[in-house]
Amino acid sequence: MPKGCRWSDLAAPQMEGARLEEKYRDILKKLGESGGMLGLVYRKAQNKIQNPALLRRLIVELIGAEDWSSKASDVKGDAYEGLLEKNAQDVKGGAGQYFTPRALIQAIVECIDPRPGEVVCDPACGTGGFLLAVHDHISHRYPLDRDQKKHLRFDALRGVELVDGVSRLCAMNLYLHGVGPDDDEREPPIQTSDSLRNPPGHHVDVVVTNPPFGKQSSITVVNEEGETDRQTSTYNRPDFWTTTSNKQLNFVQHVRSMLRIGGRAALVLPDNVLFEGGAGEIVRRKLLHECDVHTLLRLPTGIFYAQGVKANVLFLERRAGSEKPWTKELWIHDLRTNQHFTLKTNPLKRADLDEFVSCYKPGARHERVATWSAENPGGRFRRYGYDEIAARDKFSLDITWLRDESLEDSASLPAPSVIAREIVDDLRSALEQLEDVLADLERRKV
């Protein structure tokens, strides 16, 4: 910390009343104008505690009572992660859209298996969950020499976040876990920017990401009277296969552009990316032709803090140009049918993903074996050849084969609260799509 901006300066006995308030504002301003990770964490920071007595009590009696300097970075980092998750539970505040269930992140990272020396990016990094899971995976899975540890701290992880306040949370999260520079000499690993605006400046080895939910890309426009309006935005990029206002399809195209040849990616995507026609069909055809799209995990409902979400995880590897499609087969694991999770009473745990990770066989995909067969119709892991997918309407990847037990046996129905939540989620998702259509119609009229 710069001189005059340390905790001891705030907690000094002479810091009382208006003098404390003024000192606190000056420190926030100075730190926000600094470079590196500190500048990113404190950018646009403001004092929200207007009562000097409460501010003094918070600094001296509550936070100051702990000897934080003696605690390891993982303890402080875990405490901060806990606060982020608690904040994500505030559905009304919308914070949940930036928080991906940690059990799901851990399973995805284990499957994608980032390695020492690789560069990993999350172009919609939120509060940094994927990046921290990658850091944890590499530091615990592989023995690292001094140069590899240095690379992991300063160069291996890259993130981009559109929302300024969320990027600050992410920077603080990484910093508390020992990721990123302490000074201004190196660039922070996080950028506050629109990932989709321009083609990537460099290629990376691995992309793991959960782009924000919501179908359309939009920008906020402020007119001369100060009134705000949300306008649909499209991205005319030469590296994209098609131009669309669908944010999720744009992220799929962007991730493919980010990867070096041989690079791997895992994307959390809503169902509409699997079946939507028009631009959606173009993106799917191109993606399966130019990449080896080898695995699709169909996620259960009720696991995200953002409501109305039906999502999947798509795993792929980018390949060099070829006349023939690189995708030869797509393995699908159905973790949705006859599965019922809720955030409070039955949250998704890492153990719930053990079967998928086992079927995925990280590092040995050629040894995969389907659990589904005519003799075992309840198997959740099934292989589909490229020709089978190409023969489907609109090149749809929205594939299910398991029998929904609740449709045939009332005894298999989940609890009424779970049914009610699933109905609400479906209605909310349908309403969101109708609002997107209405916004498009109104925009075209103008």
Beta strands, then each sheet from edge to edge (+ up, - down):
strand 1: 120-122
strand 2: 157-161
strand 3: 190-192
strand 4: 204-209
strand 5: 218-222
strand 6: 228-232
strand 7: 259-270
strand 8: 291-298
strand 9: 311-318
strand 10: 329-334
strand 11: 381-385
sheet 1: 3+ 2+ 1+ 4+ 7+ 9- 8+ 10+ 11-
sheet 2: 5+ 6-
end
